[in-house]
Amino acid sequence: MTFESRNPATGEAIQRYPALRPAEVEARLALSVSAWRQWAATPMAQRAAMLRRLGDLLEQRAESYGRLITEEMGKPIGEAIGEVKKAALGARHFADHGPTYLAPMPVEGMNAEVHYQSLGPVFAVMPWNLPFWQVLRFFIPTALAGNTVLVKHAETVQGCALAIEKLVLEAGAPEGVYLNLPVEREAVPAIVADPRVRAVTVTGSTQAGRAVAGQAGAWGKKAVLELGGSDPFIVFEDADFDRAVKLAVTSRFSNNAQSCIAAKRFFIAESIAPRFEAAFVEQAAALRMGDPLATETQLGPLARADLRDKVHAQVEAALAQGGRLLTGGRPDPRPGNFYPPTVIAGLPHSAPVVQEELFGPVALLFSFRTEQEAIALANATDYGLGATVWSQDLARAQRVAGALEAGAVFINDFVRSDPRASFGGVKGSGFGRELGPLGARELTNAKLVFVG
């Protein structure tokens, strides 16, 4: 079995990578355990120093790593370089602040502390859409806590997977702290079940995450899930109109519209809905689609041909279910997996396609009359990752934010992750947290130490 990376902009094969044989998987599991015992005993200051060097290397190599990302998954080169620099920022943040996040916490009223200690080897299943940031945002705090990691990266970005493994070694981590684990999906249950694996984390689709979490639960192992999303973007009549439109387009179409925390369902106050629709369509249709290695490109191809085909099938279903096509709606004829910015309005919210995650450049526009209706429509989904509220009445915005079923709500801005703040979802979007103090402690043994 081999994995193939293929240029999404041209359809041309880049390279093939062999999957690990069972004996090779066993060797890496054994190495991960032995490395954990060494790494967990390494002083926190030394683990933090490794992260600081990791951040420096990411900054120095941002352009070369960015090009690798673009060639393997198709995002515009400027965004790819930005992804690497964000990972560098994350490494430096946890090098500076992580030891404080993981410091023993006194228990009020008791002569006791909670100590945050490592669990052991952590198995991670990672996606292709942010092939550096999503892996490193998990690895950085997890390694700082003294854990080792085994990463099953997506089959189509094995060049990125190998580059990260080499990067961590060059940053000074002992061999085995980070191990790439290129295996077929069928091999995952046995790895989850292996007693040497102490916890599991998945970033990906809801279906895949629930399957792996079920396997972890069967063996009594902790799981962290960061899964799909169908984020609502609510705009009240008193919003900063121009900024709301601009950031609505940014949120929906960044990263080639392949982001779990992208806004996907747009709820606009009825009094401004026609104006918002016209402005949104104008700006979306004007996005420059083309070669992702060209600096002027704003929208590149989807990562794989089957993903483009799935998006088009969802668009056709939306139109059949009552949607009104405002722009786009057909695959671009050029080579590669290009799909133009597509905007659909008028769908009944009960339409089946509204309940699906649209992982491509398609936006669904709706209108609402009352605050209560906006909240109800926004919450009428199996997902609960992020949400956005736009209003200059901050009391109303805070009230709506409190009623939304989501792991994060941004007021008068668009949702994005930040190393300083916790990140994760509820409902079908998963459980557990990454980043910030909560994320630093998520994959640890919170051990109570009491002195009598």
N, C-alpha and C positions, 0 to 999 in steps of 0.2 A: 504494500500500500504506500502511495506517495501523495503528498499534498502539493498543489500547484498554485503559485501566485500568478495572476494574469492582470495586465494593465487595463483598467476599466475604460480608459479613454480610447484605446485602440483595439482591444480584444486580443492582443498578442500575449502569448505566454512569456513570462519572465524567467521563472526557475521552478524546478521540482525539488521537493524535500522529502526524504524517507520518513515514514512513521517508525516509532520505536518498536522493537520486538519485545516480547514479554520479559526476556532476561535483562534487557536494557532498562525497562521500567523498574524492575526489581532492584537493579544496581542504583538507580537514582533515588528510590525510596530509602534504601539503606544509607546512601550518602547524606540525604536530607536529615535523617535522624542523628547521625554522627556530627554533622555540622551544627545542628540545633544545640546539642550539649555544649559545644565549644562557644557558640554565638551567645547563648543565654547567659553564660558565665562571663562574657566580655563586658567590661564596665559600660554603663550607659553613655558616658562621654565619648568613648571610642566608637560606639555605634552611631552616635550623632555626627562624629567627624566623618565617618563614611558617607553619610547622607549629604554633608556639606560638599565633599568632593564630587559626589554624584551630581549635585546641582551645578557645580562649576563645569563638569564635562558636558552636561546637557546644554548649558549656555554656549559653550565653545563649539559644539557640533550641531547647533540648531538647524543650520541650513542643510547639512548633509542628511541628518535624520529626517528633516522636513521633506526633502526630495524622496527619500525612501518611502515615507508615508504616502505621499502623493502618487508615486508610481504603483504602490500596491493597493490603495483603496480609493484614489481618485479625488481627494479633497483639494481645493485650491491651495497653491503652494504657500501663500501668505498665511492662511489658516493653519496649515501643517506646521510651519515654523512657529507660529503662535502656540500651538499645542505643546511643542517641545519646551518652549520657554515657560509655559505654565507649569509643566512638570518640574522644571528647574526651580521655580518659585516654591512649589510644594515641598521639594526636598529641603530647601533652605529654611522654610517655615518650620518644619518639624525638627530640623537640626537645632533651631534656636528655641522653639517653644515646646516641642514634644516631651523633653525631660520633665518639664513642669506639669504637663498633662498627665504624665505617668507617675508622678511623685506619690508616695503614700498619702492617703487621705485620712485625717483624724476622724473618729466617730464621736460626735457630740454626746457628752454625758457618760462616756465609757473610757476606760484606759485601753484603747484599742485603735488600730488603724486598718484601713483597707489597702493592701499591696497589690499592684497590677503587675502580674507576672506572666511570662510567656506560656503558651499552650503547647507548642511543638510545631511540627510540620503542618502547614495550611495548604490545602489544595484549592486552586483558583481556576475557574472556567471563565475565559475572557473573550470579548467580542472584537470585531474588526473595525468598528466605526471611529474609535479614538484609540488607535493601537498602541500609542505610548502613554498618554495621559491616564486612561482607565486602568492599565496595568500598574503604572507607577503610583497612582493615588491610593491603590490598595497596598502595594508593596511597601511604600515608604514608612507609614506608621506601624505596619505589621512587623517589619524588620526591626524598627527602633525598639519595639517591645521585647525583642529577643526571639521571635519566631523565625523559622525558615519557610520558604514557599516553593511549591511546585505548580507551575503555570501551564495549563492547557490553553494556549492562545488559539485564535481562530485559524482555520486551515489556510485561508487566503492571504494571511499576513505573516508568514513564517520568516520572511526576511527581517521584519520588525522584531519578531520574537527572539531570533538569534542575536540581533543587535543589542537588545535589552539585557540578555543573559551575559554577553561579553562586557557590556557597560558596567554592570554591577561588580563584576570581578575587577575591572580596571579602577573602580572607585575604592577598592580596598576590602571588599567583603570576602571572607573565606570561601573557598569552593564549596558549593552545596547550599549556601544561604539562598541563592536564587537559582532554580533549575527549570529550564524549558522542558516541557513534557509533550512533545508532538505525538499524540495518540488519536486513534479513531474514537468516535463517540461511543461505540460499543464497549470500549475499555473503561469508560468512566465509572460505572457502578462498582467494579472491583477495586478501583483506586479509592473511591469513597469508603468502601467497606474495610479497607486495610487498617488494622489497628494502629499502625504508625502514623496515620493521618488523623489529626486531632480536631480539625474544623474545615469547613468548606465555604467558599464564597463564589457567587455566580453573578456576573453582569451579562445580561442578554435578554432573550425573549421570556415572557411570562411562562410559556409552556415549558421551555428548557429549564428555567429556574425552579419551577415547581417539581419537575421530575427529579432533579438533583437534590433538592431539599427533602423530598420524600425518601430518597435513598439515605441521606444523612440522618434523617429522623429515625429511620429503621434501626440505625446503629447508635442512636443516642448522641449524635454529634451536633455541635453548634453549626448553624448555617447563617450566612448573611446574603441577602438577595437584593440586587439593584436591577429591576426588570423594566418592562416597557412602560410607556406613558401615552396619554392622550390629553395633554395639558390644556386647560381652558385659559383664554385670554379675554378678560372682561373689561369693556370700555364703557364707562358712564358718560353722560352727556356733557359733564363739566371737565372732562379730561383735557390735558394738553394735547390737542388733536394732532398736530404735526409730528410731535415726538412719539405719540402712541402709534401712529401709522408706520413711521420709520422703524421703530423697534419691533413692531409686529412682523414686518417683513424680515428683519434681521433674525428674529427668533425662529421663524418658520423655515427659512432657507439657508441658514448657516450650516456648515459641515455637509453641504449638498443635501440638506433637509433630512439627514440620517442621524438624528439625535433623539434619545429618549426624553430629554427635557425640553425639546422644542415645543412651542405653542402649536397646537394642531386644530383646535376648535376655537373660533373667534366669536364672542358674544358681544354684540354692539347695541347700545341703547337705541330704541326705535327712532328717536328724533334725529339722530345723526347717522343712522345706518346707511342710507343711500350715498351720502357724502364720503363716509369711510370706505364703503365698497369701491367707489370710483377711484379714490386715492390709492387704496391698497392694490387694486388691479393694475393701475398705471405703474406703480413702483415695482411690483413683482414682475410684470411683463418686461420691464426695462433692464432686469438683471442680465449681465453679460455672461452667457453660457459658452463654454469652449474648453480649450486645452487647459487643464488644471495647472500645468507648469508655467503658463503665461501669467505674469503678475497682474494683468488687468482682469482676469477671469474672476467672476463672482459665484458662478455655479458650475461645478464639474459634473462628471457622470456618476450614476449610481455604481455601487461597488461591484455588483455582479449582474449578468444579464437576466438571471431568474428573478432578481429583486425588481429590476425595471419592469419585467413582465407582470409581476404581482401587483405593482403599483398601478399599471395600466388596467389590469382587471378590476381593481378597486374603483378606479375612475369610471369605468364603464358601468359597474354596478351602481355607483352613486347616481349616475345620470338615469339609469333605468328605474331607480327608486325615487325619482322626483327631483333630483338636483338640476340646477341651471348652470351650465358651463359659461364662465366669464372670460377665461383665457386658458391657453394650453390645451391639454387633454389628449395629445397623441405623441407617441415616441418620436424623437428626433431621428431623421433618416441617416445622419452621418454615422461612420463607424464608431463603435463604443456603446456605452450604456446610457446615453443621454436621454433625459426626459425634461421637457420644458416646465417652467413655473406654471402651475395649474391652480385655478381658483374656482370653487363651486359654491353657489349660494342656493338657498331655498329648499334644502333637504329637510324633510321631517326628522326631528331628532330621534324618532323611533326607528328610522331606517337602519337595517343591519350594519351597513358599512360605517355608520357613525360610532358603533360600538367596537370597531376594530382599530388597531394602531396603524396609522398611515405613515410608513417609514420611507418617505420620499417627498418630492417637492409639490405637495398638494395641500391646499388650505381650504377648510370648510367654514363658511361665514353664516352666522345666524343673527337674529335680532331678538331683543327682549323688551318688555314693557316695565317691569317692576324689579326691584332689588331681589325680592323673594324668588321671582321666576329665574333670574340670572343664577342665583345660588343653586336652585333645583336642577337647572339644565347642566350647570358645570359639574355637579356631583353625580349626574346620571350616567355613570361610566364605571366599568370594573377597575379602572386605573386610578391611582392617587399619588402621582410623583410630584409634579409642581403645578403652580397656578399663578396667574398674574391679575392684578386689579388696578384699574386706572381711574382715578378720581382726585380732584383737588380738595374734596371734603374728606379729610383724613380720618375723621370719626367714622364716616360711612365705610371708607376703605378698610379700616381696621375691623369693623363689624363684619364685613363680608369675608375678610381674610380668616377671621375666627370660625366662620361657618363652613369654609371649604375643606373638603376631605383630601388633604395633600400633605406630603412631607415638607414642602416649602411653599411659601406664598411671597411673591415679590410685589410690592406696591409701587406703581409708577416707574417700573423698570421691567426687564425681562429676566427670566429664571436662568441662572447659571451656577455652576459649582465654584467653590472658593476654599482653599486649604484651611482657612480660619474657621469655617462654619460647617456644621453637620450637614450631611447629604444622604438622602434616602427617601423611601416612599411608604405608602400604606396600601391596603387592599391588593389588587393584582399587580401593583408596582413593587411589591416585596416588603422586606422588613430588615431591621438592623440599620446601622449608620456607618458611613465612611466620613473621613476628614474631621477637622476640629477636635476638641477634647473628647467628644463622644466616640468619634471614629478611632481615635488613638487607643481607647480602652475597649473597643468592641471585641477584638480577638485576643483577649487576655483572660487569665484566671484572676478574678477579683477576690483575693484571699483575705479573709478577716484574720488579723493577728491580735489576740487579746492577752493582756498581762494581768494576772490575778494578784 
